[in-house]
Amino acid sequence: MFNSKALLASTLAAVLSLAVAAPAKPSTDASVTVEVCTSPGPTGCINLPVVSDSCINFTGGLSFLNKEITVAIVPGGFICTFFQDFGCTATGVSNAGTDSEVALVQGTWDMRSVPGLSGTTSFDDLTSSISCSPL
């Protein structure tokens, strides 16, 4: 004889087992950040959200970071360019003989010794804006 309760229970168990096995979507709450710090150690750090190809100027609420970045932690899969000027614009080599921008990939960087356009350079306390994008 046909038992509807047994059929319903086995069908429900099969559906639930499929639902549990399905891969979960990545969380939309997770966001990629670049961490910048005003002191070695690193200390005095803040996480800034990475919005691809957007310029972050260290003005307004971020003015305490202007010309104060000593350490940068760039997330995997991204390149972040640090600029001496606001507006994420490069002007070549500044009067001090340093590059006006440095581009850094994944890792923790001491801005006192980073790869610049014309070789290893100090970009300590020079950053006024940054822009990050995926590699």
VOROTOR-233353 format. One record per residue: x, y, z of N, C-alpha, C in turn; residue in three letters. Coordinates in Angstrom, 1 decimal. Atoms other than C-alpha are relative to their C-alpha. Layout:
<atoms>
npx: X	npy: Y	npz: Z	capx: X	capy: Y	capz: Z	cpx: X	cpy: Y	cpz: Z	residuo: ALA;
...
</atoms>
This chain:
<atoms>
npx: 0.8	npy: -1.2	npz: 0.0	capx: 0.0	capy: 0.0	capz: 0.0	cpx: 0.9	cpy: 1.3	cpz: 0.0	residuo: MET;
npx: -0.7	npy: -1.3	npz: 0.2	capx: 1.1	capy: 3.6	capz: -0.7	cpx: -0.1	cpy: 0.8	cpz: 1.3	residuo: PHE;
npx: 0.0	npy: -0.8	npz: -1.2	capx: 2.2	capy: 5.6	capz: 2.4	cpx: 0.5	cpy: 1.4	cpz: -0.3	residuo: ASN;
npx: -0.3	npy: -1.4	npz: 0.4	capx: 2.1	capy: 9.4	capz: 1.7	cpx: 0.9	cpy: 0.6	cpz: 1.0	residuo: SER;
npx: -0.9	npy: -0.6	npz: -0.9	capx: 3.8	capy: 10.3	capz: 4.9	cpx: 1.5	cpy: -0.4	cpz: -0.2	residuo: LYS;
npx: -1.3	npy: 0.5	npz: 0.3	capx: 6.8	capy: 8.1	capz: 4.1	cpx: 0.6	cpy: 0.7	cpz: -1.3	residuo: ALA;
npx: -0.4	npy: -0.6	npz: 1.3	capx: 7.0	capy: 9.5	capz: 0.5	cpx: 0.3	cpy: 1.5	cpz: 0.3	residuo: LEU;
npx: -0.3	npy: -1.4	npz: -0.3	capx: 6.8	capy: 13.1	capz: 1.8	cpx: 1.3	cpy: 0.2	cpz: 0.8	residuo: LEU;
npx: -1.2	npy: -0.1	npz: -0.8	capx: 9.5	capy: 12.5	capz: 4.4	cpx: 1.3	cpy: -0.3	cpz: -0.8	residuo: ALA;
npx: -1.2	npy: 0.3	npz: 0.8	capx: 11.9	capy: 10.9	capz: 1.9	cpx: 0.3	cpy: 1.1	cpz: -1.1	residuo: SER;
npx: -0.2	npy: -1.1	npz: 1.0	capx: 11.3	capy: 13.7	capz: -0.7	cpx: 0.6	cpy: 1.2	cpz: 0.7	residuo: THR;
npx: -0.5	npy: -1.2	npz: -0.7	capx: 11.9	capy: 16.4	capz: 1.9	cpx: 1.5	cpy: -0.3	cpz: 0.4	residuo: LEU;
npx: -1.4	npy: 0.3	npz: -0.4	capx: 15.1	capy: 14.6	capz: 3.1	cpx: 0.9	cpy: 0.2	cpz: -1.3	residuo: ALA;
npx: -0.8	npy: -0.1	npz: 1.3	capx: 16.3	capy: 14.5	capz: -0.6	cpx: 0.3	cpy: 1.4	cpz: -0.3	residuo: ALA;
npx: -0.1	npy: -1.5	npz: 0.3	capx: 15.6	capy: 18.2	capz: -1.2	cpx: 1.0	cpy: 0.7	cpz: 1.0	residuo: VAL;
npx: -0.9	npy: -0.6	npz: -0.9	capx: 17.3	capy: 19.2	capz: 2.0	cpx: 1.5	cpy: -0.4	cpz: -0.2	residuo: LEU;
npx: -1.4	npy: 0.4	npz: 0.2	capx: 20.4	capy: 17.2	capz: 1.3	cpx: 0.6	cpy: 0.7	cpz: -1.3	residuo: SER;
npx: -0.5	npy: -0.8	npz: 1.1	capx: 20.7	capy: 18.9	capz: -2.1	cpx: 0.3	cpy: 1.4	cpz: 0.3	residuo: LEU;
npx: -0.2	npy: -1.4	npz: -0.4	capx: 20.3	capy: 22.3	capz: -0.6	cpx: 1.2	cpy: 0.2	cpz: 0.8	residuo: ALA;
npx: -1.2	npy: -0.1	npz: -0.8	capx: 23.0	capy: 21.7	capz: 1.9	cpx: 1.3	cpy: -0.2	cpz: -0.8	residuo: VAL;
npx: -1.2	npy: 0.3	npz: 0.8	capx: 25.4	capy: 20.4	capz: -0.8	cpx: 0.3	cpy: 1.1	cpz: -1.0	residuo: ALA;
npx: -0.2	npy: -1.1	npz: 0.9	capx: 24.9	capy: 23.5	capz: -3.0	cpx: 1.0	cpy: 1.0	cpz: 0.5	residuo: ALA;
npx: -1.0	npy: -0.9	npz: -0.4	capx: 27.8	capy: 25.9	capz: -3.0	cpx: -0.7	cpy: 1.4	cpz: 0.4	residuo: PRO;
npx: 0.5	npy: -1.3	npz: -0.5	capx: 27.2	capy: 29.2	capz: -1.2	cpx: 0.6	cpy: 1.1	cpz: -0.9	residuo: ALA;
npx: -0.4	npy: -1.1	npz: 0.7	capx: 27.4	capy: 32.5	capz: -3.0	cpx: 1.0	cpy: 0.8	cpz: 0.9	residuo: LYS;
npx: -0.8	npy: -0.8	npz: -0.8	capx: 30.2	capy: 34.8	capz: -1.8	cpx: -0.8	cpy: 1.1	cpz: 0.7	residuo: PRO;
npx: 0.7	npy: -1.0	npz: -0.8	capx: 29.1	capy: 37.3	capz: 0.8	cpx: 0.1	cpy: 1.4	cpz: -0.7	residuo: SER;
npx: 0.0	npy: -1.3	npz: 0.6	capx: 28.1	capy: 40.7	capz: -0.7	cpx: 0.5	cpy: 1.0	cpz: 1.1	residuo: THR;
npx: -0.5	npy: -0.9	npz: -1.1	capx: 29.2	capy: 42.2	capz: 2.7	cpx: 1.5	cpy: 0.1	cpz: 0.0	residuo: ASP;
npx: -1.5	npy: 0.0	npz: 0.0	capx: 32.9	capy: 41.3	capz: 2.1	cpx: 0.5	cpy: 1.1	cpz: -1.0	residuo: ALA;
npx: -0.5	npy: -1.0	npz: 0.9	capx: 34.8	capy: 44.2	capz: 0.6	cpx: 1.5	cpy: 0.0	cpz: 0.2	residuo: SER;
npx: -1.5	npy: 0.0	npz: 0.0	capx: 38.5	capy: 44.5	capz: -0.3	cpx: 0.4	cpy: 1.3	cpz: 0.5	residuo: VAL;
npx: -0.5	npy: -1.3	npz: -0.5	capx: 40.5	capy: 47.1	capz: 1.5	cpx: 1.5	cpy: 0.0	cpz: -0.2	residuo: THR;
npx: -1.5	npy: -0.3	npz: -0.1	capx: 44.0	capy: 48.6	capz: 1.4	cpx: 0.2	cpy: 0.6	cpz: 1.3	residuo: VAL;
npx: -0.3	npy: -0.6	npz: -1.3	capx: 45.5	capy: 49.3	capz: 4.8	cpx: 1.2	cpy: 0.9	cpz: -0.1	residuo: GLU;
npx: -1.1	npy: -1.0	npz: 0.0	capx: 47.6	capy: 52.4	capz: 5.2	cpx: 0.2	cpy: 0.4	cpz: 1.5	residuo: VAL;
npx: -0.4	npy: -0.2	npz: -1.4	capx: 49.5	capy: 53.2	capz: 8.4	cpx: 0.9	cpy: 1.3	cpz: 0.0	residuo: CYS;
npx: -0.8	npy: -1.2	npz: -0.1	capx: 51.1	capy: 56.4	capz: 9.6	cpx: 1.3	cpy: -0.2	cpz: 0.8	residuo: THR;
npx: -1.3	npy: 0.3	npz: -0.7	capx: 53.9	capy: 54.7	capz: 11.6	cpx: 0.4	cpy: -1.4	cpz: -0.3	residuo: SER;
npx: -0.5	npy: 1.4	npz: 0.2	capx: 56.1	capy: 51.6	capz: 11.2	cpx: -0.5	cpy: -0.8	cpz: 1.1	residuo: PRO;
npx: 0.4	npy: 0.9	npz: -1.0	capx: 55.2	capy: 48.6	capz: 13.1	cpx: -1.0	cpy: -1.1	cpz: -0.5	residuo: GLY;
npx: 0.6	npy: -1.3	npz: 0.3	capx: 52.6	capy: 49.0	capz: 11.5	cpx: -1.0	cpy: 0.4	cpz: 1.1	residuo: PRO;
npx: 1.0	npy: -0.6	npz: -0.9	capx: 50.6	capy: 51.3	capz: 13.8	cpx: -0.6	cpy: 1.2	cpz: -0.6	residuo: THR;
npx: 0.7	npy: -1.1	npz: 0.5	capx: 48.2	capy: 54.1	capz: 13.3	cpx: -0.6	cpy: -0.3	cpz: -1.4	residuo: GLY;
npx: 0.5	npy: 0.5	npz: 1.3	capx: 46.5	capy: 52.1	capz: 10.6	cpx: -1.5	cpy: 0.2	cpz: -0.2	residuo: CYS;
npx: 1.4	npy: -0.1	npz: 0.3	capx: 43.2	capy: 52.5	capz: 8.8	cpx: -0.2	cpy: -0.8	cpz: -1.3	residuo: ILE;
npx: 0.3	npy: 0.7	npz: 1.2	capx: 41.5	capy: 50.3	capz: 6.2	cpx: -0.9	cpy: 0.9	cpz: -0.9	residuo: ASN;
npx: 0.7	npy: -0.8	npz: 1.0	capx: 40.3	capy: 52.1	capz: 3.0	cpx: -0.6	cpy: -1.0	cpz: -1.0	residuo: LEU;
npx: 0.6	npy: 0.9	npz: 1.0	capx: 37.8	capy: 50.3	capz: 0.7	cpx: 0.6	cpy: 0.2	cpz: -1.4	residuo: PRO;
npx: -0.5	npy: -0.1	npz: 1.3	capx: 39.1	capy: 49.5	capz: -2.7	cpx: -1.2	cpy: 0.1	cpz: -1.0	residuo: VAL;
npx: 1.0	npy: -0.1	npz: 1.0	capx: 36.8	capy: 50.8	capz: -5.4	cpx: 0.8	cpy: 0.2	cpz: -1.3	residuo: VAL;
npx: -0.9	npy: 0.1	npz: 1.1	capx: 38.4	capy: 49.9	capz: -8.7	cpx: 0.1	cpy: 1.3	cpz: -0.8	residuo: SER;
npx: -0.3	npy: -1.2	npz: 0.8	capx: 40.0	capy: 52.8	capz: -10.6	cpx: -0.5	cpy: 1.3	cpz: 0.6	residuo: ASP;
npx: 0.5	npy: -1.3	npz: -0.6	capx: 38.6	capy: 55.4	capz: -8.1	cpx: 1.2	cpy: 0.6	cpz: 0.7	residuo: SER;
npx: -1.0	npy: -0.8	npz: -0.7	capx: 40.8	capy: 58.1	capz: -6.7	cpx: -0.4	cpy: 0.3	cpz: 1.5	residuo: CYS;
npx: 0.2	npy: -0.3	npz: -1.4	capx: 41.0	capy: 58.4	capz: -2.9	cpx: 0.9	cpy: 1.2	cpz: 0.4	residuo: ILE;
npx: -0.8	npy: -1.2	npz: -0.4	capx: 42.2	capy: 61.9	capz: -1.9	cpx: 0.0	cpy: 0.0	cpz: 1.5	residuo: ASN;
npx: -0.1	npy: -0.1	npz: -1.4	capx: 43.5	capy: 62.4	capz: 1.6	cpx: -0.4	cpy: 1.4	cpz: 0.5	residuo: PHE;
npx: 0.5	npy: -1.3	npz: -0.4	capx: 41.3	capy: 65.4	capz: 2.3	cpx: -1.2	cpy: -0.3	cpz: 0.9	residuo: THR;
npx: 1.2	npy: 0.2	npz: -0.9	capx: 38.3	capy: 66.0	capz: 4.6	cpx: 0.3	cpy: -0.9	cpz: 1.2	residuo: GLY;
npx: -0.2	npy: 0.9	npz: -1.1	capx: 38.0	capy: 63.2	capz: 7.0	cpx: 1.2	cpy: -0.9	cpz: 0.0	residuo: GLY;
npx: -1.2	npy: 0.8	npz: 0.2	capx: 41.1	capy: 61.5	capz: 5.6	cpx: 1.2	cpy: 0.9	cpz: 0.0	residuo: LEU;
npx: -1.1	npy: -1.0	npz: 0.0	capx: 43.3	capy: 64.7	capz: 5.9	cpx: 1.1	cpy: -0.4	cpz: 0.9	residuo: SER;
npx: -1.1	npy: 0.4	npz: -0.9	capx: 45.2	capy: 63.2	capz: 8.8	cpx: 1.0	cpy: -1.0	cpz: -0.6	residuo: PHE;
npx: -0.9	npy: 0.9	npz: 0.7	capx: 46.7	capy: 60.7	capz: 6.3	cpx: 0.9	cpy: 0.7	cpz: -1.0	residuo: LEU;
npx: -0.7	npy: -0.7	npz: 1.1	capx: 47.9	capy: 63.4	capz: 3.9	cpx: 1.5	cpy: 0.2	cpz: 0.4	residuo: ASN;
npx: -1.4	npy: -0.1	npz: -0.2	capx: 51.7	capy: 63.2	capz: 3.6	cpx: 0.5	cpy: -0.7	cpz: 1.3	residuo: LYS;
npx: -0.4	npy: 0.7	npz: -1.3	capx: 51.8	capy: 60.7	capz: 6.6	cpx: 0.1	cpy: -1.5	cpz: -0.2	residuo: GLU;
npx: 0.0	npy: 1.4	npz: 0.2	capx: 51.7	capy: 57.2	capz: 5.0	cpx: 1.5	cpy: -0.5	cpz: 0.1	residuo: ILE;
npx: -1.3	npy: 0.6	npz: -0.2	capx: 54.7	capy: 55.1	capz: 6.2	cpx: -0.1	cpy: -1.5	cpz: -0.4	residuo: THR;
npx: 0.2	npy: 1.4	npz: 0.4	capx: 53.3	capy: 51.5	capz: 5.6	cpx: -1.3	cpy: -0.1	cpz: -0.8	residuo: VAL;
npx: 1.2	npy: 0.3	npz: 0.8	capx: 50.9	capy: 50.2	capz: 3.0	cpx: -0.1	cpy: -1.5	cpz: -0.1	residuo: ALA;
npx: 0.3	npy: 1.5	npz: 0.2	capx: 49.3	capy: 46.7	capz: 2.9	cpx: -1.0	cpy: -0.1	cpz: -1.1	residuo: ILE;
npx: 0.8	npy: 0.1	npz: 1.2	capx: 48.0	capy: 46.0	capz: -0.6	cpx: -0.6	cpy: -1.4	cpz: -0.1	residuo: VAL;
npx: 0.6	npy: 1.3	npz: 0.1	capx: 45.5	capy: 43.1	capz: -1.0	cpx: 0.4	cpy: -0.8	cpz: -1.2	residuo: PRO;
npx: -0.3	npy: 0.9	npz: 1.1	capx: 46.2	capy: 40.1	capz: -3.3	cpx: -0.9	cpy: 0.3	cpz: -1.2	residuo: GLY;
npx: 0.8	npy: -0.3	npz: 1.2	capx: 45.1	capy: 40.6	capz: -6.9	cpx: -0.2	cpy: 1.4	cpz: -0.4	residuo: GLY;
npx: 0.2	npy: -1.5	npz: 0.2	capx: 45.3	capy: 44.4	capz: -6.8	cpx: 1.4	cpy: 0.6	cpz: -0.2	residuo: PHE;
npx: -1.1	npy: -0.9	npz: 0.1	capx: 47.8	capy: 47.1	capz: -7.7	cpx: -0.5	cpy: 1.3	cpz: 0.5	residuo: ILE;
npx: 0.4	npy: -1.3	npz: -0.6	capx: 47.6	capy: 50.4	capz: -5.8	cpx: 1.1	cpy: 1.0	cpz: -0.4	residuo: CYS;
npx: -1.0	npy: -1.1	npz: 0.3	capx: 49.3	capy: 53.6	capz: -7.0	cpx: -0.2	cpy: 1.1	cpz: 1.0	residuo: THR;
npx: -0.1	npy: -1.0	npz: -1.0	capx: 50.3	capy: 56.1	capz: -4.4	cpx: 0.6	cpy: 1.3	cpz: -0.7	residuo: PHE;
npx: -0.3	npy: -1.2	npz: 0.6	capx: 50.5	capy: 59.7	capz: -5.6	cpx: 0.4	cpy: 1.1	cpz: 1.0	residuo: PHE;
npx: -0.4	npy: -1.2	npz: -0.8	capx: 52.3	capy: 62.8	capz: -4.2	cpx: -1.1	cpy: 1.1	cpz: 0.0	residuo: GLN;
npx: 1.0	npy: -1.0	npz: 0.2	capx: 49.5	capy: 65.0	capz: -5.5	cpx: -1.4	cpy: -0.5	cpz: 0.2	residuo: ASP;
npx: 1.4	npy: 0.3	npz: 0.0	capx: 45.8	capy: 65.1	capz: -5.0	cpx: -0.5	cpy: -0.3	cpz: -1.4	residuo: PHE;
npx: 0.6	npy: 0.3	npz: 1.3	capx: 43.6	capy: 63.8	capz: -7.8	cpx: 0.6	cpy: -1.1	cpz: -0.7	residuo: GLY;
npx: -0.6	npy: 1.1	npz: 0.6	capx: 45.7	capy: 60.8	capz: -8.5	cpx: 0.7	cpy: 0.3	cpz: -1.3	residuo: CYS;
npx: -0.7	npy: -0.4	npz: 1.2	capx: 47.8	capy: 62.6	capz: -11.0	cpx: 1.5	cpy: 0.0	cpz: 0.3	residuo: THR;
npx: -1.4	npy: 0.1	npz: -0.1	capx: 51.5	capy: 62.1	capz: -11.6	cpx: 0.6	cpy: 1.1	cpz: -0.7	residuo: ALA;
npx: -0.6	npy: -1.2	npz: 0.6	capx: 53.8	capy: 65.0	capz: -12.4	cpx: 1.5	cpy: -0.4	cpz: -0.3	residuo: THR;
npx: -1.4	npy: 0.3	npz: 0.3	capx: 57.0	capy: 63.0	capz: -13.1	cpx: 0.8	cpy: -0.1	cpz: 1.3	residuo: GLY;
npx: -0.9	npy: -0.1	npz: -1.2	capx: 59.9	capy: 63.6	capz: -10.7	cpx: -0.2	cpy: 1.3	cpz: 0.7	residuo: VAL;
npx: 0.2	npy: -1.2	npz: -0.7	capx: 59.4	capy: 66.1	capz: -8.0	cpx: 1.3	cpy: 0.8	cpz: 0.2	residuo: SER;
npx: -1.2	npy: -0.8	npz: -0.3	capx: 61.8	capy: 68.8	capz: -6.9	cpx: 1.0	cpy: -0.7	cpz: 0.9	residuo: ASN;
npx: -0.8	npy: 0.7	npz: -1.0	capx: 63.1	capy: 66.5	capz: -4.2	cpx: 0.8	cpy: -1.1	cpz: -0.7	residuo: ALA;
npx: -0.7	npy: 1.0	npz: 0.7	capx: 64.3	capy: 64.1	capz: -6.9	cpx: -0.7	cpy: -1.4	cpz: 0.1	residuo: GLY;
npx: 0.7	npy: 1.3	npz: -0.1	capx: 61.7	capy: 61.4	capz: -6.0	cpx: -1.1	cpy: -0.1	cpz: -1.0	residuo: THR;
npx: 1.1	npy: 0.2	npz: 0.9	capx: 59.1	capy: 59.9	capz: -8.2	cpx: -1.3	cpy: 0.6	cpz: 0.6	residuo: ASP;
npx: 1.2	npy: -0.6	npz: -0.5	capx: 55.7	capy: 61.5	capz: -8.0	cpx: -1.1	cpy: -1.0	cpz: 0.2	residuo: SER;
npx: 0.9	npy: 1.1	npz: -0.3	capx: 54.0	capy: 58.1	capz: -7.8	cpx: 0.8	cpy: -1.3	cpz: 0.1	residuo: GLU;
npx: -0.5	npy: 1.4	npz: -0.1	capx: 54.7	capy: 54.5	capz: -6.9	cpx: -1.1	cpy: -1.0	cpz: -0.1	residuo: VAL;
npx: 1.1	npy: 1.0	npz: 0.2	capx: 52.7	capy: 51.4	capz: -7.9	cpx: 0.5	cpy: -1.2	cpz: 0.7	residuo: ALA;
npx: -0.4	npy: 1.2	npz: -0.9	capx: 52.7	capy: 48.5	capz: -5.4	cpx: -1.1	cpy: -1.1	cpz: -0.2	residuo: LEU;
npx: 0.9	npy: 1.2	npz: 0.1	capx: 51.2	capy: 45.0	capz: -5.7	cpx: -0.1	cpy: -0.6	cpz: 1.3	residuo: VAL;
npx: 0.3	npy: 0.7	npz: -1.3	capx: 50.2	capy: 42.5	capz: -3.0	cpx: 1.2	cpy: 0.0	cpz: 0.9	residuo: GLN;
npx: -1.1	npy: 0.1	npz: -1.0	capx: 52.2	capy: 42.7	capz: 0.2	cpx: 0.0	cpy: 1.2	cpz: 0.9	residuo: GLY;
npx: -0.2	npy: -1.0	npz: -1.0	capx: 53.2	capy: 44.8	capz: 3.1	cpx: 1.2	cpy: 0.8	cpz: -0.4	residuo: THR;
npx: -1.1	npy: -0.9	npz: 0.6	capx: 55.3	capy: 47.8	capz: 2.0	cpx: 0.4	cpy: 1.1	cpz: 1.1	residuo: TRP;
npx: -0.6	npy: -1.1	npz: -0.8	capx: 57.6	capy: 50.1	capz: 4.1	cpx: 0.3	cpy: 1.1	cpz: -1.0	residuo: ASP;
npx: -0.1	npy: -1.1	npz: 1.1	capx: 57.2	capy: 53.3	capz: 2.1	cpx: 1.4	cpy: 0.7	cpz: 0.0	residuo: MET;
npx: -1.4	npy: -0.5	npz: 0.0	capx: 60.8	capy: 54.2	capz: 3.1	cpx: 0.9	cpy: -0.6	cpz: -1.0	residuo: ARG;
npx: -0.8	npy: 0.7	npz: 1.0	capx: 62.0	capy: 51.8	capz: 0.5	cpx: -0.9	cpy: -0.8	cpz: -0.9	residuo: SER;
npx: 0.9	npy: 0.7	npz: 0.9	capx: 59.7	capy: 50.9	capz: -2.4	cpx: 0.5	cpy: 0.2	cpz: -1.5	residuo: VAL;
npx: -0.4	npy: -0.1	npz: 1.4	capx: 60.1	capy: 50.3	capz: -6.1	cpx: -0.7	cpy: 1.2	cpz: -0.7	residuo: PRO;
npx: 0.5	npy: -1.2	npz: 0.7	capx: 59.7	capy: 53.6	capz: -8.0	cpx: 0.2	cpy: -0.1	cpz: -1.5	residuo: GLY;
npx: -0.2	npy: 0.0	npz: 1.5	capx: 59.7	capy: 54.5	capz: -11.7	cpx: 1.4	cpy: 0.0	cpz: -0.4	residuo: LEU;
npx: -1.4	npy: -0.1	npz: 0.3	capx: 63.4	capy: 55.3	capz: -11.5	cpx: 0.9	cpy: -0.7	cpz: 1.0	residuo: SER;
npx: -0.8	npy: 0.8	npz: -0.9	capx: 64.5	capy: 52.6	capz: -9.1	cpx: -0.6	cpy: 0.1	cpz: 1.4	residuo: GLY;
npx: 0.5	npy: -0.1	npz: -1.3	capx: 64.1	capy: 52.1	capz: -5.4	cpx: 0.0	cpy: 1.4	cpz: 0.6	residuo: THR;
npx: 0.2	npy: -1.3	npz: -0.5	capx: 62.9	capy: 55.2	capz: -3.7	cpx: -0.7	cpy: 0.0	cpz: 1.4	residuo: THR;
npx: 0.7	npy: -0.2	npz: -1.2	capx: 61.6	capy: 56.5	capz: -0.4	cpx: -1.3	cpy: 0.8	cpz: -0.3	residuo: SER;
npx: 1.2	npy: -0.7	npz: 0.2	capx: 57.9	capy: 57.5	capz: -0.6	cpx: -0.7	cpy: 0.3	cpz: 1.4	residuo: PHE;
npx: 0.4	npy: -0.2	npz: -1.4	capx: 57.6	capy: 57.9	capz: 3.2	cpx: -0.6	cpy: 1.4	cpz: 0.1	residuo: ASP;
npx: 0.6	npy: -1.2	npz: -0.3	capx: 55.2	capy: 60.7	capz: 4.2	cpx: -0.1	cpy: 0.9	cpz: -1.3	residuo: ASP;
npx: 0.2	npy: -0.8	npz: 1.3	capx: 54.6	capy: 61.8	capz: 0.5	cpx: -1.4	cpy: -0.2	cpz: -0.6	residuo: LEU;
npx: 1.3	npy: 0.3	npz: 0.7	capx: 51.2	capy: 60.3	capz: -0.4	cpx: -1.1	cpy: 1.0	cpz: 0.4	residuo: THR;
npx: 1.1	npy: -0.8	npz: -0.1	capx: 48.3	capy: 62.6	capz: -1.0	cpx: -1.3	cpy: -0.6	cpz: -0.5	residuo: SER;
npx: 1.2	npy: 0.7	npz: 0.6	capx: 46.0	capy: 60.2	capz: -3.0	cpx: 0.5	cpy: -1.3	cpz: -0.4	residuo: SER;
npx: -0.3	npy: 1.4	npz: 0.5	capx: 45.8	capy: 56.6	capz: -4.0	cpx: -1.1	cpy: -0.5	cpz: -0.9	residuo: ILE;
npx: 1.0	npy: 0.6	npz: 0.9	capx: 44.0	capy: 54.6	capz: -6.7	cpx: 0.4	cpy: -1.5	cpz: -0.1	residuo: SER;
npx: -0.2	npy: 1.5	npz: 0.1	capx: 43.7	capy: 50.7	capz: -6.8	cpx: -0.8	cpy: -0.6	cpz: -1.1	residuo: CYS;
npx: 0.8	npy: 0.7	npz: 1.0	capx: 42.6	capy: 48.4	capz: -9.5	cpx: 0.5	cpy: -1.5	cpz: 0.0	residuo: SER;
npx: -0.4	npy: 1.4	npz: 0.1	capx: 42.6	capy: 44.6	capz: -10.1	cpx: 1.1	cpy: -0.2	cpz: -1.0	residuo: PRO;
npx: -1.0	npy: 0.4	npz: 1.0	capx: 45.5	capy: 43.0	capz: -11.8	cpx: -0.6	cpy: -0.7	cpz: -1.2	residuo: LEU;
</atoms>
